């Protein structure tokens, strides 16, 4: 499952990154915005053959990928004992080929937004990286997991990492992993 690890963080191999991507339907698309500043868009997506596909309205995303096709895409999640994050980087483009659109499955994707979404965008992966984080004793679960014994929700709180957790495993970016989908 992981290729490199510390007690708190493990890097995910390519196959595990794609397994996690394929199991999710909500992520974040990062594009170059006005003045070169990044913009992040929450999107529903589907992973298919080394790329992520999403539908969009005729809005700013289409204009942004035309002007600046480099993009990043992030998805994250939790399980019983860990949290994880997968980041895909590559070129974004509008998909016009009806056969590719049909094969990707993006037309069957249910989106959260009620807007009409006639365009399909694809981010073709050049790299994909992922990390899994062990939950610590200080871990605070997401709101949907927080309840008292009687079932009533608890209050949210943020927990900062302890000073002794700020070691070399937290510095710098993870090394890119080639995004070739295993067969």
C-alpha positions in Angstrom: 0.0 0.0 0.0 2.6 2.6 0.9 6.1 3.1 -0.5 7.6 5.4 2.2 6.4 6.0 5.7 7.0 7.5 9.1 4.9 6.5 12.1 2.4 9.3 11.4 2.5 9.7 7.5 2.9 7.2 4.7 3.2 7.9 1.0 0.7 6.0 -1.2 1.8 4.2 -4.3 0.2 4.9 -7.6 -2.3 2.0 -7.5 -3.6 3.0 -4.1 -3.9 6.7 -5.2 -6.1 5.6 -8.2 -8.1 3.2 -6.0 -8.9 6.1 -3.7 -9.7 8.4 -6.6 -12.0 5.9 -8.2 -13.9 5.5 -4.9 -14.8 9.1 -4.5 -17.1 11.6 -6.4 -16.3 15.0 -4.9 -13.0 16.8 -5.1 -11.4 20.2 -5.7 -10.1 21.5 -9.0 -7.3 24.1 -8.8 -6.7 26.4 -11.8 -4.7 29.5 -12.5 -6.9 32.5 -11.9 -6.8 36.2 -12.6 -3.4 37.7 -12.1 -1.8 34.3 -11.8 -3.4 33.6 -8.5 -4.9 30.1 -7.9 -8.6 29.4 -7.8 -10.2 26.3 -6.3 -13.5 24.9 -7.4 -15.4 22.1 -5.6 -16.6 19.6 -8.2 -18.2 16.3 -8.7 -15.9 14.0 -10.8 -15.3 10.6 -12.1 -11.8 9.0 -12.5 -11.3 7.0 -15.7 -8.1 5.7 -17.5 -5.6 8.1 -15.9 -7.7 11.2 -15.9 -10.5 12.9 -13.9 -13.6 14.1 -15.7 -16.2 16.6 -14.6 -19.1 18.5 -16.1 -19.3 22.2 -15.9 -21.6 25.1 -16.8 -20.4 27.7 -19.4 -18.5 29.6 -16.7 -15.0 30.7 -15.6 -13.5 27.2 -15.5 -13.8 26.8 -19.2 -12.1 30.2 -19.8 -9.4 29.5 -17.2 -8.3 26.1 -18.7 -8.2 27.7 -22.2 -5.8 30.4 -21.0 -3.8 28.3 -18.5 -4.3 24.5 -19.0 -2.1 23.4 -16.0 -4.3 22.2 -13.1 -4.2 20.3 -9.9 -7.0 18.2 -8.5 -7.3 17.0 -4.8 -9.5 14.5 -3.1 -9.4 13.4 0.5 -11.2 11.1 2.9 -11.1 9.2 6.1 -11.5 5.6 7.3 -11.6 4.0 10.7 -8.0 4.7 11.6 -6.5 7.1 9.0 -7.1 10.2 6.9 -5.7 10.4 3.4 -5.2 12.9 0.6 -4.5 12.4 -3.2 -3.3 15.2 -5.5 -3.2 14.8 -9.2 -1.4 17.3 -11.5 -1.7 17.7 -15.2 -3.2 19.5 -18.2 -6.9 20.4 -18.2 -8.9 20.6 -21.4 -12.4 20.6 -22.6 -13.5 17.3 -24.0 -15.4 17.4 -27.3 -15.2 13.7 -28.4 -18.6 12.2 -27.8 -17.1 8.6 -27.7 -14.6 9.6 -25.0 -17.3 11.4 -23.0 -19.6 8.3 -23.1 -16.7 5.9 -22.2 -15.6 8.0 -19.3 -19.0 7.8 -17.6 -19.1 11.5 -16.8 -22.6 11.9 -18.3 -24.0 9.5 -15.6 -22.3 11.6 -12.8 -24.8 13.2 -10.4 -23.7 16.7 -9.5 -24.5 18.7 -6.4 -25.3 21.9 -8.4 -28.7 22.3 -10.0 -27.1 24.3 -12.9 -27.1 22.9 -16.4 -23.6 21.5 -17.1 -23.2 20.9 -20.9 -19.4 21.0 -21.0 -17.0 18.2 -20.0 -13.5 19.0 -18.6 -10.7 16.5 -18.3 -7.5 16.7 -16.2 -5.1 14.3 -17.7 -2.7 13.2 -15.0 1.0 13.7 -15.4 1.7 13.0 -11.7 -0.4 11.7 -8.8 0.7 11.7 -5.2 -0.9 10.6 -2.0 -0.4 10.4 1.7 -2.1 8.6 4.5 -2.1 10.2 8.0 -2.5 8.1 11.1 -5.1 9.5 13.5 -3.5 10.5 16.8 -4.9 10.8 20.3 -5.4 14.5 19.6 -7.4 13.7 16.4 -10.8 15.5 16.2 -13.1 13.7 13.8 -15.1 15.6 11.2 -18.5 17.1 12.3 -20.5 14.2 10.8 -18.6 11.7 13.1 -18.9 13.8 16.3 -21.6 12.8 18.8 -22.0 12.4 22.5 -23.1 9.0 23.9 -26.7 10.0 23.7 -26.4 10.8 20.0 -26.4 14.6 20.2 -23.7 16.4 18.2 -20.6 17.7 19.9 -19.0 21.1 19.3 -16.2 21.4 16.7 -12.7 22.2 17.8 -9.4 22.4 16.0 -6.3 20.8 17.3 -2.8 22.1 16.4 0.0 19.6 15.9 2.4 19.3 18.8 5.8 20.9 18.4 7.5 17.4 18.6 5.4 16.4 15.5 7.1 19.1 13.3 9.9 16.9 11.9 11.5 16.4 8.5 8.5 14.3 7.4 6.4 17.4 7.4 8.8 19.6 5.3 8.6 19.9 1.6 6.4 18.3 -1.1 6.2 14.6 -1.6 8.1 13.3 -4.6 5.9 13.0 -7.7 4.8 9.5 -8.6 4.3 8.7 -12.3 0.6 8.6 -13.0 0.5 5.6 -15.2 -2.6 3.6 -14.3 -1.7 -0.1 -13.5 -3.3 -2.7 -15.8 
